[in-house]
Amino acid sequence: MSAFQVEGGKKLKGEITPQGAKNEALQIISAVLLTPETVKVNNIPDILDVNLLIELLGEMGVSIDRPSRDTCIFKADKVDTGYLESEAFRQKGGRLRGSVMIAGPMLARFGKAFIPKPGGDKIGRRPLDTHIIGFEKLGVRPDYNTGDNYFTLNGQDMRGTYMLLNEPSVTGTANIVMAASMAKGTTTIYNAACEPYIQQLCLMLNRMGARITGIGSNLLTIEGVTALHGTEHRLLPDMIEVGSFIGLAAMTQSAITIRNAGLGHLGQIPDKFRQMGIELFLEGDDIRVPEQELYSIQGNLDGSIPTIYDHPWPGFTPDLLSILLVVATQARGSVLIHQKMFESRLFFTDKLMDMGAQIILCDPHRAAVVGLARQRRLRGITMSSPDIRAGVALLIAALSAEGRSTIQNIEQIDRGYQYIDERLRKLGADIRRVN
């Protein structure tokens, strides 16, 4: 097991470029199963979760050529559908929540799929109801094996239909769209997720020959086709990395420029950091964060303490609430962070309190943060990363803190951020990976 050892309190400076979007990568790479033709994907993040999915496809019989770490050429012309019934698949698929994304393509092309009990972050319940109910409405017959904890899905006669999703789940929407792309007839999905990653998936599928309209809205219409073809696709910059780097610059009082940030796909992210009092300058497709001695949280118009909460797109992404919470600890002013979606995602605040932050964990979903206004710096401690986003939030706190911090269980961070220690060292951070 590895750990990060961080000497905090150093101002950083320089430029950094975000990796390809992790959440988009898991959908796009799964979609290569829809066609026996060649699909080339560029700007792939070299991270644990994505590499595990690529490895899984290889074991399924997909031909994979990786000329560079950020580019893969896939050809799924010899898929071994029997592998999905094996214990090896249940073990490997169970390590990665993203493995659920191969169900839609497998149903569309082969009429059957298997979903193992998913792994991933320990951030609370993440049920598969939206996926399974959506598949059922297309005519799929699911069977749950309680002994081995996996679903067997039979979709030999999928037909288009109207459905109203019980929640605008991103992975649920993506899975259903991929399954419906080759179902007989027309499928209409209302209350669909419309995040940029879903838009990217739909645009890619249309280049492959799918017929999807309503892209960018919460009402998608998919006219099923008999076959899909090869294509080339480039992943967007990872918006979560962009937000993380903004928070890093603010907490460490650093001047950092984020190159090729994908400004057209960031939604409310810049505005929410500005609400925290952080100065941002948008220049072309770059974000420049100047060195800032102090930042003040903007109160509500009536003078009351603001609440920042997550919401489906185009609302603020839940993956950045951990970063905003850390940023608030050194702001002037107070804020209530309301994490609606996951009931365990704020439990990492106990580590921040050990570092000296003033936080009241009201319940599993809400935390009140009283900013220290830099009158007292956080102090370095030994802590453990509970999930990807909280792990990076703790890393940002450690880089701003006084003294040495040790962050354990950094495999969680590696799942979502590529070469993060190397990239931070180029900005001047004192961070080492140790055993």
N, C-alpha and C positions, 0 to 999 in steps of 0.2 A: 504494500500500500504506500502511495506517495503522498506528500504534503507540500504546501507552499510555505516558505519562510519569508516573511516580508518585514523589511525595516521601513517603517512609515515616516510620514512627515516631510517627504521630499516633493518639491514642485517639479512637474513634468513639462515637457515641451516637445513639439514636433507634429508630425502628420501620421495618420493611421487610416487604413482603408478597411471597411467592413467586409467580412466574408460573405459568401453566398448564403441565402436565407435557409436556415435549417428546416423550418416547417414546410417551406415550399419544396425543398429537396426530397423530403419523405414522400410527398404526393407524386411529384414528377417522376421519380425513380420507380415508384410502384406502377405508374401508368405505362412503362415500357412493356409490361406484360400484355397489353391490349393488342399488340401487333407482332407478327413474325418478322417484320422488316426492321431495319437498323434505325435506332434512335440515339442521337448524340446529345449529351447534356453538358453544358459549360458552366463555369463558376460554382462548382460543387464544393461545399465546405469540407475540409479534411478533419472531420470530427467523429467521435466514437459511434454515435447513433446512426449517422449516415453510412459510415463504413460497415457497420454491422448489417444494415439493410442490403448494401451492395453484396456483401459476403453471402447473405441469405439467398439472394437471387442467383448467385453463382452456384450454390448448392442445389438450386431448383433446376439447373441445367441452362440458365441464361448465359450466353457467350458475352464476356466482358473484356474490353480492351481499354486500359487506362493509360493513355500516352503521357498524361501529367496528373498530378494529384487533384487538380480542379476540373478535369475533363474525363468523361467516361463515354464509351461507345458500346451500346447494348444491342444484342440481337436475341430475341426470345423465340427462336424458331424450333427449339427442341426442349420445351418445358416438360419436366418430369412431374406430372400431377400427383403421382403416387408418393413423392417425397413429403407432400403436405400431410399425409396420414402417419408419418413416422414419428417416433419419439424424439429423434434429432430435431425435427422442425418444432415440435412442442417446446423443447428446451430452449432452442435458440430464439424462436419467435416470442416466447414468454419473457425474454430479457429485454425486449424492445417494444414499447407501446406502438411505434410506427408500423409494426408488422401487420396490424389490423388493416392497413391501407391496401394490402395486396388482395383483400377479399373481393372488392368491387371489380377489379380487372379480371380476376380468375372467374368470377361468376359470368361476366360479360362474354368472355372468350371460350371458356371450357364448361360452363354450366354448373360448376361446383367449387366450393371453397371451404377452408377451415380457419377458425380463429382461435388461437390459444389464449389462455388467460394472460392479459397483457401486463408487462412490467412498466418501467419508467419512473417518473418522479413520485416521491411519497408526499403528495400535496393534498391528499383527501380522495374521496370517491370520484371515479371518472367512469361512470357506467357506459356500456355500449348500447344502451336502449335505442338511441337515435339511429345507429347503423342497422341494428336487427329489425326494428319496426319498419324502416324504409325499405330494406330488402324484402320483408314480408309483403309489403304493398305492391312490390313488383312481381310477386308470385313465388318468391323463394320460400322453401320450407326449411326452417332451422330446427336442429336437434341438439340439445345440450347434454354433453357427457359429464355428469357430476363427478365421476371417479377421476377423470383426467383433466377436468376443468377446460374443456374446449367445445366450440360450436362446430357442428357439421352443417354446411349450407348446401341445399340442393336447389339449383336454379335453372333446370333444363328448359323450362317454358316461361321465361320472364316476359312480361308484357307491360307496356307503358301504362301509366295511370296518373291520377292527380293525388298529391299528398301535401299535407300541412305538417311540417316538422314540429316536434314538441319543443325544440330549442334550435337556434341557429348554429349548430355545431359545425366547426370548420372541417374536422376530419370526417364527421358524419355526412356532410354535404358532398365532400370530395368523393367519398366512397360510393354514395348513391349515384352521383353524376357519372362516374366511370362505369358502374353497373348498367345504368340506363342508356349509355351511349350506344349499346348494341342490342338493346331489348326491342322487341317487336312493338311498333306503334310509338306514340308520343307520351312522354312523361313531363308533368308539370310539378315543380317543387316550389312551394310557397314557404316563406320564413327561412329561406336558404341563407347560409352565411355568404357574405360578399366581400371578404377580405381580399387584399391584392393577390394573395397566394391562390385563392379560389379562381380569381380572374385569370391569373397566369395559366392555371391548369386548363380552364375552359378554352382559352385562346390556343393553347398547345393542341388540345383535342380537336379543335376545329381545323387546325393545319393538318392534322392526321386524317381528316375526312369526316369528323363528327359534325352534327348540326345542332348547335347550342345557341340559343338567343336569350337576351335578358342579362347578359354578362355585366357585372357591376351592380346589379340590383338584387333584391331578396326574392325575386320571382324568376326562376330559370325554367326554360322550356327546352327539352331534349327530344329531338326526333331520331329514333333509333336507326342505325345503319347496319349493313351486313358485315362490313370489314373496315378496319382502320389501317393506316399506312405509316411509314417511317417519317421522321422529321428531325429538326435540330432545335434545341431550346437553350436559352440562357437564363439562369436563376437571377432574381432580384438581389440587391444588397440586403443583408439581414437587418431589418428595422430594430430588432431587439439589441443587436450590437451597437447600432447607431445611438440608441437611447442610453445604453450602458456607458459609452464613451463620453456623452454629454455629462452624465452624472459623475464620471471619474474626473473630468476637468473641473467641475464645480467644487467637488469635495477636496481636491488637492490644490486648489487655487492655481490651476495650470492653464497655459495657452496651448490649445490643441486644435488642429484642423482635421476634420473628418472628410476624407476625399471620397468622391463618387458615392454619396450617401443615398442616392435614389429619392430625391426630395419629392418627386411626384407621387410617391407611394407611402409617405410617412403619416398621413392623416393628422391626428391631433397631437402627435408626439412633440413637435417643437413648441406648440402653444402651451402644453402642460408644463414643460420645463420653464417656459417664460413665466407661467403663473407662480412658479417657485422663486422667481426673481432672477433667473439665470439669463445672462445676455447671450444671444445667438445672432450670428450674421450669416445669412444664406447667400452664397456667392456661386452662381452657376449651379453645379450639382454638388457643391461642397458646403459644409457647415463649419464656420469658424467660431470657436468658443474662446473669448479672451480671458486673460488672467483677471480674476475678480476677487477682491478682498472679502466682500460680504454680499450676500444676496438675501432679499426679504420676500417672504411669502405674501402674495397679494390676497388681502382679505375680501370678503363679499362686499357688495355695495353698501349694505346696511351695517358694515363693521363687524359682522359675525365671523367666526372661524370657518374657513372653507372646508369642504369635503371633496376629496378626489377619489373617484371610484372607477372600476373597470366596467366595460360595456361592450357588447358585440359591435363590430365594425359598422359604421365609421366612428364608434366610440373609442375610448382609450383601451389599449390592449392590457390584459391582466399580467402579461409577462414582464411589464416594466414597473408595476406597483412596488415591487421589492426595492428597485433602484430609487424610485421617488421617495420611498420611506427613509432610506439611508441619507439621501440628499437633504431631507427635511431636518435631520438631527443637528446639522450645523447652520441652518438658516436662522434668520430673525423672524420670529412669529411661530404660530402653531397651525397644525393641520390635522384633519381626521382622514386616515387612509381606510377606505372601505373595500375590502377584497370580497366581492360577491360570489365568485364562481367556485373557489376552492376553500374548504374549511380548515386546512392545515398549513396554508401558505404563509401565514404571519407568525408561526411559532418560532421562526428564527430570531425574532426580536429579543428573546432572552439573552442571546449573545451580544446584541448591541447594548442592552442594558448593562451587561457585565463590563462593557467597554466604557460605560459612563453616559450613554445616551439617556435622555428623559422621555420615556415611552410608557404609555398606559395601554396594555392589551385589554381592551374592553370585553372582547369575546373572540371566538375563532375567526371572525370575519372583519373586525374593526380594531384599529390601533390609533390612539391619539398621540401625536408627536409634538413635544415642546422643544422648539429649536434652541440650541445653546448659543447661537449668534457668535460662534468662535471664541466665546469668553472662556471656554474650557474645552480642550481637545479630547478626543477619544483616546483611550489607552490600549496598547497592544495586549492581546490575550491569546490563549490557545483555544481553538474552536473547530467545529466540524461542519462541512457543507451538507445541508439536508437535501437540496435539490439544485438544479442548474441555476435558476435565477437568483435564489437566495444565496447560493455559493458565490456568484459574482458580486452581489450586493455586499457580502461580508468581505470580499477581496477589496472592493473599493473603500470600505470602512477602514480596513487594515492599512491601505496605502496612505490614508489621510491621518492615521492615528500616531500617537507618540510612542516610540519604542517598537519592540519586535512582536509580531503576531505569527502564529502558526495555524494554518488552515488545513485540516485533515479531510480525508474522503474527497480529494479533488478530482477523482474519477467522475463525479457528478458534474463538475465544471467542464471537464474535457468532453463530456457528452455534447455540449452545445457551443463551445468556444475553441477555435483552432489555434494552437501555438500561443495561447494567451500570455504565458510568461515571457516568451521570446519577444512578442510584439510590444509588451509593456516595457521591457528592458530597453528597447530602442527609443522609448520616450523618456528614459532616465529613471525608471522605477528600479528599486532595489528588491528584487524578487528572485528566489531560487527554488527549484524543485528538488526536494530531498526525500530520502526513504526513511 
